[in-house]
Amino acid sequence: MEKLKIGRIVLGMCQTNCYFVYEENNTKAVVFDPADKGEYLYHGLKEKGFSVEAILLTHGHFDHIWGVERLKELSGAKVYACAGEKELCEDASLNVSKGAGRACTVKADEYVEDGGKITVAGITCTLIATPGHTAGSCCYYFENDKILISGDTLFQESVGRTDLPTGSMSTLVRSVKEKLLPLPEEVKVYPGHGDATSIGHEKKYNPFL
């Protein structure tokens, strides 16, 4: 199995990190949280030789889904999300897109349960349900490569906001402590906004934990 590589494109009004994961020496990519400008994202990856094989969502907030529809249309890729996020993904008020001035909904092709494995183009990750930022927030863990896509659940020395629909700070902190901190300390964490960190760093320096 080839070593996984990860790329980042920062998109949208909230400077959201859109990641693409691929195997070294392979051009098939899995895209996480296409925040905006799906056409730009598709052509940008295509110019670099990548094909979009799947679209995975950490949660359904507007600043993580505005690019989904167009990227899916152009690539033909299936969309995956946590089963607990179905209601928010499909409701423009709950996902705050209506309030942000550009109503948008997403219907995932597959809603995956906690602990479910997703394998696309030879790349496998595990969905870890981490409710709190939203009811159906999740992270994606690549165990062999010690990579965690954390969305807006865990940031460098911070955690996600919980003042939007379905959010709960107590639930979020519990999710991080019970689901993420037990992971190996060397796991590299790639959040929805800001710089990457590690589980070990957050254990030592995150004031919310």
C-alpha positions in Angstrom: 0.0 0.0 0.0 1.3 3.4 -1.0 1.8 6.1 1.6 -1.0 8.7 1.8 -0.4 12.3 0.9 -2.7 15.3 1.8 -3.2 18.6 0.0 -5.0 21.7 1.2 -7.0 24.4 -0.7 -8.4 27.3 1.4 -11.8 28.3 0.1 -14.7 30.6 0.8 -15.7 33.5 3.1 -14.7 31.6 6.2 -11.3 30.5 4.9 -12.2 26.8 5.1 -9.6 24.1 4.6 -10.6 21.8 1.8 -8.4 18.7 1.8 -7.7 16.1 -0.8 -6.1 12.8 0.2 -4.4 10.5 -2.3 -1.9 7.7 -2.5 1.7 8.6 -3.4 2.2 7.9 -7.1 -1.6 7.8 -7.7 -3.9 10.5 -9.0 -7.2 9.4 -7.6 -8.2 11.8 -4.8 -10.8 11.9 -2.0 -12.0 15.4 -1.3 -13.1 16.6 2.1 -15.4 19.6 2.7 -15.5 21.4 -0.6 -16.3 24.8 0.9 -17.1 26.8 -2.2 -16.3 27.2 -5.9 -16.8 23.6 -6.8 -15.9 24.2 -10.5 -12.7 26.0 -9.5 -11.8 23.1 -7.2 -12.6 20.5 -9.9 -10.5 22.2 -12.6 -7.7 23.0 -10.2 -7.3 19.4 -9.2 -7.8 18.2 -12.8 -4.9 20.5 -14.0 -2.7 18.8 -11.4 -3.7 15.5 -12.8 -6.1 14.4 -10.1 -9.5 12.8 -10.5 -12.1 13.3 -7.7 -13.3 9.9 -6.6 -15.4 10.8 -3.5 -16.5 13.8 -1.4 -16.6 13.4 2.3 -18.2 15.9 4.7 -17.2 16.4 8.3 -20.5 18.3 8.9 -23.1 20.3 7.0 -22.5 23.9 7.7 -22.7 26.3 4.7 -18.9 27.0 4.8 -18.2 23.4 4.2 -20.8 22.5 1.6 -21.2 25.4 -0.8 -18.9 23.7 -3.4 -20.4 20.2 -3.1 -23.1 20.3 -5.8 -21.0 21.6 -8.6 -18.0 19.4 -7.7 -20.3 16.3 -7.6 -21.9 17.3 -10.9 -18.5 17.7 -12.7 -16.7 14.7 -11.1 -19.6 12.2 -10.7 -18.2 11.5 -7.2 -20.5 10.2 -4.4 -21.0 12.3 -1.3 -20.6 10.8 2.2 -21.6 12.2 5.6 -22.3 11.1 9.1 -25.8 9.6 9.6 -26.4 12.0 12.4 -26.0 15.0 10.1 -28.7 14.2 7.6 -31.2 16.7 9.0 -28.8 19.6 9.1 -27.3 18.8 5.6 -30.8 18.9 4.1 -32.1 22.0 5.9 -30.9 25.5 4.7 -31.9 27.1 8.0 -30.1 24.5 10.2 -26.9 24.6 8.2 -27.0 28.4 8.3 -26.7 28.8 4.5 -30.0 30.6 4.4 -28.8 33.1 7.0 -25.5 33.5 5.2 -27.4 34.7 2.1 -27.0 31.7 -0.2 -29.4 28.9 0.7 -27.9 25.5 0.1 -28.7 21.9 1.0 -26.8 18.6 0.4 -28.2 15.1 0.2 -25.4 12.6 0.7 -25.4 9.5 -1.4 -24.4 7.6 1.8 -25.0 8.5 5.4 -22.4 6.5 7.4 -22.8 5.3 11.0 -20.2 5.9 13.7 -17.2 3.5 13.2 -18.2 2.8 9.6 -15.4 2.2 7.1 -15.3 4.1 3.8 -13.1 2.7 1.0 -12.7 4.6 -2.3 -10.0 4.1 -4.9 -8.1 1.9 -2.5 -8.1 4.5 0.3 -9.8 3.5 3.5 -10.8 5.7 6.5 -13.0 5.3 9.5 -15.8 7.7 10.3 -15.6 8.8 14.0 -18.9 10.5 15.1 -17.9 13.5 17.2 -21.2 15.4 17.9 -21.0 18.8 19.5 -20.1 21.4 16.9 -23.3 20.0 15.2 -25.3 17.0 16.1 -23.7 15.0 13.3 -20.2 16.3 13.2 -17.6 13.7 12.5 -13.9 13.1 11.9 -12.2 10.8 9.4 -9.3 8.7 10.6 -6.7 7.0 8.4 -5.2 4.6 10.9 -2.2 3.3 9.0 -1.0 6.8 8.1 -2.0 8.4 11.4 -4.1 11.2 9.8 -7.2 12.7 11.2 -9.5 15.1 9.3 -11.2 16.8 12.2 -13.5 19.3 10.6 -14.7 21.9 13.1 -14.5 19.5 16.1 -10.9 20.0 17.0 -8.6 22.9 16.1 -5.0 23.8 17.1 -5.4 24.6 20.8 -9.1 25.2 20.4 -12.4 23.5 19.5 -15.4 24.4 17.3 -18.1 26.9 18.2 -21.3 25.5 19.5 -23.7 28.5 19.3 -25.3 27.4 16.0 -28.2 25.0 15.5 -27.7 21.5 17.1 -24.4 22.6 18.8 -23.5 21.7 22.4 -20.2 22.5 24.1 -20.5 19.8 26.7 -21.2 17.2 24.0 -18.3 18.5 21.9 -15.7 18.4 24.7 -16.9 14.9 25.7 -16.6 13.8 22.0 -13.0 15.0 21.8 -12.0 13.5 25.2 -13.7 10.1 24.6 -13.2 9.7 20.8 -10.1 11.6 19.8 -7.7 11.9 22.7 -7.3 8.1 23.0 -5.8 8.1 19.5 -2.0 7.8 19.3 -0.2 11.1 20.1 1.6 11.2 16.8 -1.7 11.4 14.8 -1.6 14.5 12.7 -4.8 16.5 12.9 -6.1 18.5 9.9 -8.8 20.9 11.1 -11.5 22.7 9.1 -9.9 26.1 9.7 -6.3 27.1 10.6 -3.1 25.1 10.9 -2.6 21.4 11.4 -1.7 20.0 14.9 -1.4 16.6 16.6 -3.2 14.7 19.2 -0.2 14.9 21.5 0.0 18.6 21.2 -3.7 19.1 22.0 -3.4 16.8 25.0 -0.8 19.2 26.4 -1.9 22.6 25.3 -5.6 22.7 24.4 -7.3 24.8 27.2 -10.8 23.4 26.4 -9.7 19.8 27.3 
